Amino acid sequence: MPIKKEGQTLISPGKKRSSVINRLRLQQHKPNHHHETLPERLQTSVSVHPDAIEKTIDDIMELKRINPDINPQLAVSLQACLLQIVGYRNLIAEVEKLRREPYDSENPQHEEMLVKLWKCLKPNSPLKARISKQWCEIGFQGDDPKTDFRGMGLLGLYNLVYFAEWDTEVAQEVLCDSLQPKYREVTKKELSQYSKAEWEKKKFDKAIGYSFAIVGINITDLAYNLLVSGALKTHFYNVAPEAPTLTHFQQTFCYLMHEFHKFWIEEDPLDIMEFNRVREKFHKRILKQLQNPEMALCPHFAASESLINM
């Protein structure tokens, strides 16, 4: 499916689903009471295993007494829609499982992923020790990053590693920007509130830099809430030709990280204490975009192109 370009309109799968439903209604006959009714079958169909979708569609077609020879495209369209719906539910379960799994420093795979994150972001700076103040250079709060994953579990680490590994150039640029705070020019109004000495001290608190890794975990939380609330259905139904996968979710995280970084700079916050305000404003912007049934969050990173252009 092509990426939505500026000035172009994607065909909304939501409209396709409505068309399929309307055609079902037009061809409705009296239900066979010896079998499951259509509402019951449709209700259970959204919970079937992906491998059972084709059989489910056959059952619905038979229940509705729809001749597949007369309506060959109907079964195809209905199957694609159901695959997306079932896939979205399964994706929530997969993401939730990762979120609930805590980071375990005794698990070699967890440790390997953490070290990979460092190598992707700081390829020219070897990590001197597993417990090190160096972790602060990529935005963790202390000497051991494991404590920072508590809120989002392994999901936060998975997302950060995906961003750093598959969209390395952008991830490194965002990290660099976050470490190079921009200082504001003092206005007359602001200067009148402080003495020169106070302002020289205060201006260092006005930097708009932030902790890259901590913000990444926070944006993971934002992406997670968009997913479980159903807000991302619009996006995934428009970019995933079949069932959305964890990779689609991680690509969405990359997009949100890049967009939040630009939004943060545009907002020009007074200091890091304004993070929650800026995050909430950004969240509302994304939600508004997703209210458009034809919306597909346009990826700004090369990692997406192979999947989005299927």
N, C-alpha and C positions, 0 to 999 in steps of 0.2 A: 504493500500500500504506500503510495507516495506521501512524502512529508508535505504538510500544508505550507504553502508559500504565501508571502504577503500578497494580498489582492486576489488570492484564490480561495475557493470554497470547497471544503471536503464534503462528500456525500455522507450524511449522517446515518450510521447504523441504526440510530433510534428511529429514523423515518422508515428504514427498511423493516424493522421489527413491527412498526405500526401497520405497514402495508401487508405484512404476512398475516397479522391478526385480523385485519379487515377482510382479507380474502377467505380466511377460515370462517368468519361469521357469514359471509355471503353464501358459503357452500354448506352451511349447517343443516343437518337433518335431525329427525327425532333420535335421541340417544338410544342405544341398545341397552336395556336395563340388565341384561345378563352380564354386562361387562362394566368396567370402571367408567364413570362419567368423565367427560372432557375436563371440567374444572379440577376434578381429583387428579387426573393424569397430568395436567399441566402443573399442578401444585407439587407433585412428587418429582416431576421431571427435572426441576432445577437442583435437585439433590443427588442425581444419579452420578455414577462414576463416568468419567469421560469415555471409557471404552463402551459404555452402554448407551451412548447418545444416539447412535444410528438405529439401534433397536427401538429406542423410545420414540423416535420420529416415525418409524414404521407403525408403531402401535397407535400413535395419534392420528396418522393418515388413515389407518384402518378404522379407528373409532369414528372418525369424521366421514368415513366412506368417500374419501377423496381419491380419485383415480390418478396415480402418479404419471401415467402416460399423457393425461390431459394437462396436468400441472407439474411438469418435471422440475421447474425452477423453485416451486414452493417448498419442496422437501429440502433442497439444497440451502435455501435461504433460512429456513427454520432450523436446520441443523447447525449452520454457522452461528446464528444468534444464540442458540442454546449452549453451544460450545463456549462462547464468550461469557455467558452468565454463569455457567458451572465453573469455568476457569477462574472467574473473579472470586467466587466463594472459596475455591481451593487456594488461591493466592493469599487470601486473608489468613487462612489456616497456616500456611507455610511461613508467612511473615510473623504471625503471632508466636509460632514455635521458636523462631530465632530470637524474638524479643524476650521470651521467657527463659531462654537458656543463658545462664550467667557466664561471664568470662572466667575461665579456670586456668590459672598460671601453671597448673600441673599437667595440663593437656598440651602435648607437643604441637597439635594442629593449631590451637589458639595462639600459642607463642610464635609459631611460624608465620601466621597471618599478621601478627603485630609487628614482627621484624620486617616483613615484606612492606608494610605501610611506611616504615621509616626509610627503607631502601628506595622506594618509589619517589618519595617526597624529597629525600636528601641523599641522592646517589653519590655525591662527592664528599660526604661527611660521614665516615664510618661511626657506627654506634659503639662507644667505648665500653659500655656495660649495660646489662639488661635493666638494672635499677640505676637510673642516671638523671641528672638535671637536664640532659639533652632533650628529653621528651617535651620539655616546655617550649623548645624551638619549633615544634609543629603543633603547639596549642593545647597540650595536656596541662593539667593543673599542678602535678607534682612529679616526683621521681619515678612513680610506678603507674602507668596508664590504666591498669586493671580496675582501679577504683572509680574511674570516670565512666565506665561502661555500665554501671549499675542500673541506670534508668532504662536503657534500651537493650541491654544484654548484648548478645553477639550481633544483633541486627545493626547496631551502630558501627561495629568494627567491619562487618561485611560491606556496608555502604561506603565507608571511608576507603577501604582497600580497593573496591571496584572503581571509585572515582580516581584514586591515585594511580591505579594500574592501567585502566583503559582510556582515561582522558588525562594522561600525565601532564601534558603541557599546560592545560587550563588549571589543573589542580595545583601545580607548582606556582603558576602566576597568582592564583588566589591566595595561596599561602604566603608568597612574597609580599603581596599587597597588605595582607593582614599584619605582617611584621614591620611594615614601613608606614607607620601612622602619619597622616597629614595633619598639620597644625593650622588652625584657623587664623585668619587675620583679625586682629582685635578691632572691634567697632568702638565708636566714641561712647555709646551707651554702656557697653561692657566695661570700657576702661574707666568710666566714671564711678563704677562700683568697687574698684580695687585700686590700691596703690600700685606703683610700678613693680615693687618687690613682690607683692601678693600675686600680681598677674603673671610674672615670670615663673612663679611656683605653680600657679593654677593652670597655666597653658599646657603643662605636661599631663594634666588630667583630662585635657580636651581632645586628646588624640582619638581618631576614629578607628584605630586598629582593633583587632579582636583575636581571641584564641581560636585558631582554625579547627582543631580537633573537637573542642567543646561545642563550637557552633555547628560542626558537622553532625554531632550526636543530637543536638537540638533540632536541626533541620530533619534528621531522621524521624524524630518524634512528630514533627509537622507532617511529613509524608505518610507516616503510619496513621495518623488521625484522619488525613484526607482519604486514605484507603478504607479504613474500617467504617467511616461515616457514609461511604458510598459516593463521595464527591469525585473520586477519580474514575468512576465508571465511564463518564463522558469521554475522558482522555483515552482510556484503555480500549474502549469499544471503537474508537476512531483510529488508533495506531496499531492495535494488535489484530491481525486478520483472523486469528483463531483465538485460542485461550491465552490470556495474558500470563506471563511468567515472572519469576523472581528477577530475571534480567530486565524486563520492562520496568519493574518497580525500581531497580537500582539506577536505570537510565533516567527515570523521573527524578530520583534523588539528585543525580548529577545536574540535571536542569535546574532544580530548585536551589542547589548550592550556588550555581553560577548567577542565577537571577537574584538571589538574596544578596549576594556580594555587590552586584550593581545597584540594587535598591538601597543597601546600607550606605554606599557612597553618595547616592543621590539625596538621601535623607540628611546627610551631613550631621549626624548626632553629636550632641555636646560631649558625651563620653559614653563609656561602655554601660553605664547605669541606664541608658535609654534602650538597651537591647530588647527588653520585653515589649516596649511600645512599638519599636520598629518591626519586630517579629509579628506582632498582632496585626499591624497595618499591612504587612506583606501577605499574611495569611488571608486577610479579607480580599486583597487584590486577586490572589489565585482563585479563591472561591468564586469571585465574580466572573472571572474568565471561564471557569468550568460550568457556569450556568448556561452557557451557549451550547446547545446540543451538537453543533458542528465543530466544537473546539477540540483541538489537539495541541497540547503543550509542545511547541516546536523545539526540538532538541537543538542545542547550540554546541554539540560536541560530536566528534567523529565516531565515537563508540556506538552511537545509536543508529547510524546510517545503514548498517548491514541488516538490522532487524526491522527497522521502521520502513525500509524500502522493499519489503518482501512483496 
